[in-house]
Amino acid sequence: MGTSLGAARRRWRATTPAGQLAEGLAGWGLGAGLAAGAGALATRLPWPAQAAVLKTLLARRALFGAVGEVHAALARDDLPEARRLLAWHLVSRDTSALSAGEVAGAAVESLAENLSDSVVAPLLAYRAGGLPLAAAYRLTNTADAMWGYRTPELEYAGKGAARADDLLNLAPARLTALCTLLAAGGAGWRVWAHDRRATPSPNAGHPMSAFAGALGLRLDKRNADGGWLYVLNPAGRGATAADLPRALTLARRTLGLAVLLLLVPGGRRG
């Protein structure tokens, strides 16, 4: 999917906002349609093969492994490597000036957000529309990750994919937050209720604020000018390396509840 989206981007030629928007919409629509078609073909496979296809649309192992790598670097006091791993695997922001606590906090934020985007969301799409919808969702989310930036080149070209991704993640983000709060025994629901709309994204604040409240952490992000883009659970303590294993444990419990809700009752058949 990433290769095809990269190729589509290299073919863009429009110079006006309307033309760029049209090219981006066409690239996303064609890609989502092809992904859904491939998913439809995969439904003809035996159930074990379908499960293998579904697994390729999830990013659980990569996500948990990336957070584990950041934790290992912080645990051995290798801040430059922790910054590099955070930027390489988990965030798109500049990490060169982040403190160890900010690196740990950013890793928790990314774990919460990507647990929704990269694991719960494709599972929910699969539950709702089988492999075709799960594949189309994954293409859309990948397009948003590659094109959804407010830069001169992508401001309009990536807008269609970004809006589609926002729409498709409305339910998964809220389901992830619910499962997180349940997995934490209800701890953190007041933080979620107060801070879930604090982020610029209509969805990211839900799982991130739930994690902040459940773990008792202050999670925040700075603007380019040094001010706060958002602050979640301002009364919480700053994150440390020791909080990353706790966050991973919470993520595993959250995912377990999500799987029970989405796949076990009346589980799908090939």
N, C-alpha and C positions, 0 to 999 in steps of 0.2 A: 504493500500500500504506500509506504513512504517513497519507494522508488518511482511509482507511477505518479504520485503527487508532485514529486520533484521534477519529473519530466514535463508535466502539465505546466508548472510554473515557468519553466524555461521557454515555453512556447508563447507565453503572453507577450502581446505587442501593443496593446491599447495604451494611450497616453492621457485619455480623459477619464474622470471619475466614473461616468456612466459605462464607458467601454471596459474599464477595469472591473467594475462590479459585474458586468455581463460575463466577462471571461472567467472570473472566479466562480460565479454561479454555475456556469456551464461545466467547468472542470470538476466542481464538487458534485453536481448532479449526475454527470456521466460516471464518475468514480463510484458514487453511492449505488447507482443502478447496476454497474458491473459487479460490485461487491455483493449486492443482494442476489443477483443472478447466480453468482458462484455459490452463495449459500443455499439457494434453491436446488442447484445441482447436487450439493452435498447431502441434502435430505434424502436422496435416493440411496445413500450408502447405509450399510448395517449400523445399528445403534453404537457399537464400540467405535467405529470410524467417525461417526458424527460427534461423539464425545471428544475424540482427538482433535477434530476440526474446531470445536468450541474452545478447547483449551488454548489453541493458537490465538484466539481473540481476547484472551485474558492476559494480564501482566502482573499477576500476583507474585510469582517467584522473582522476577526482575525488580519489582518494587521493594519487596522485603529485603532482597539481597543488597540493593543499593543503600537502603537505610542502615543495614548491618555494616556495610563497608565504611560509611561515614562514622558510625559509632566506634568501629575499631580504630580508625585514625585518631579520633578525639581521645579515646581511652589511652593511646600511647603518646598523647600530647603532640601529635603531628598536625598542627593547625593548617599549614599550607596544603597538605594532602587532603585534609578534611574539606577545605574550601574547594579544592579542585574536584573532588568526587561529588560534592554537592552540586556544583555547576554542571558537571558532566552528565550526571544521572537524573537530577531531581528538579532543578530550578533553572529559569532562563535569566535571572538577574545577575548583576556583577557581584561576585562573592569575595573579591580580593581584600576588602576592608572589614569583613565581618569578624566579630569576636567569636570565641569558642561557643559562648552561650547563644549568640545569634545563629551560628551554624546549626547547633542542636535544635533551636526553635524552628528554623526554616525546614529542617528535615522532618520534624513532627508535622508541620503544616502541610508539606508536600505529601507525606504519608497519608494524612487524613483526606486531602483533596483527591489524590490519585487512587486511593482505595475506592472512592466513589466513581471517578471517571473511568478507571482502567479495569475494575473488577466487578463492582456491584452493578454498574450501568450496563455492561454487556450481558450480565446474567439476567437482569430485568428485561432487556430487549429480547433475549432468547425466550424468556418466559412468555412475553407478550406476542412475539412473532417468529419464534424459531430462529434457525440459522440465518435466513435472509435478513431479518431485522437486526440481529446481532452483528452481522458482517457490515451492514450499511451503517450502523452506529459506530463501529470501530473505524471505518473509513472517515466518517464525519469528525470524530474526535481526533484522529490523526491529522486531518486537514486543518482543524482549528489549531493544533499544536504547531504545525508548520507554517500556516498562513495567517493566523489570527493575531497580528501585531499592528500597533498603531504607528507604522513607519510610512514614509511617503510611498514606498513601493507597494505596501500591503494594506494600507488603510481601507481601500475600497475593494481590492481584489479578494481579500480574505474575509470580508464582512458577511457574505452569505454563509460560509462554513461556520463562522463564529456564532452567528445567530441560530443556525440550525443546531449547533452543539449546545448552546444555552437551553434551547427548547427541549432537546432530548435528555438533558441532565436535570430538568426540574424535579422529576420524581425520584431518580436515583440519589440525588444529593440529600433529599429529605429522608429517604429510606435509610441511607447510611447513618445520618444523624440519629434517627430513632433507634437503630440497632446498636449504635455506640452507647447511647444513654441506657438502653436495656442491659447491655453487656457490663456497664459500670454500676449497675444496681440503682440507677436513677441519679447518681452523682453527676452534677454538671448541667442539669436541665435548666436551672435559672440562668446560667451563663449563656447557654444556647438561646433561650427565649429572649435575652436582652441583646446579644451580640450577633445573631445569625445574619442580620442585614448590614453589618458594619463594613463588609468588604465591597469593592467595586463590582465583583461578579455577583450575579443573582443566585448563584448556587454554591460557590466555594465556602461561603461563610457558614453554611449549615454543618458540614462535617468538621470543619476546622474549629468552630466554636464549641461543638460537642466534645471534641478531643481536648480543647483547652480547659473546659470545665471539669471533665472526667479526670484529667490528670493534675488539675490544680495549677496549670501553667499559664503565664502571660505569653501570648503569641502575638507578634507584631511585625510590621514591615515598614521600612522607611521610604519616603519619596526620594527622588534624585536630589532635592534641595536639603535633605536632612530631616524634614518633618515626617510626621507619621501618616502613612497611607491608611493604615487601620491598626487598631489595638483590640485584641480579643482577651477577655478576662483580665482587665487591668489590675485587679487586686491579687492576681496569682503571682507566683514566684517565677523568676527567670529559668529557662530550660538549661539543663546540663547534659553531659554525655550519658550520665546514669539514667536519664529519662527516656532514652531511645529504646532500650529493651522493654521498658514499661509500655511505651507507645506501641511497639510491635506486638506485645501480648494483647493489648486492647484491640489492635487491628485484627488479630487472628480471631478473637472472640466475636468481634463485630461481624466479620466475614462469615463465621460459623452460623450466627443467627440469620444473616441474610440468605445464606444457602438453604437453611431450613425453611425460611419463608417462601423462597422463590422456586426451589427445585424439588423439595420433598413432597409437598401436597400435590397429589395427582401428577407426579413427574411426567415430563414429556417422553414420548416414544418415537422411535424412528419411523 
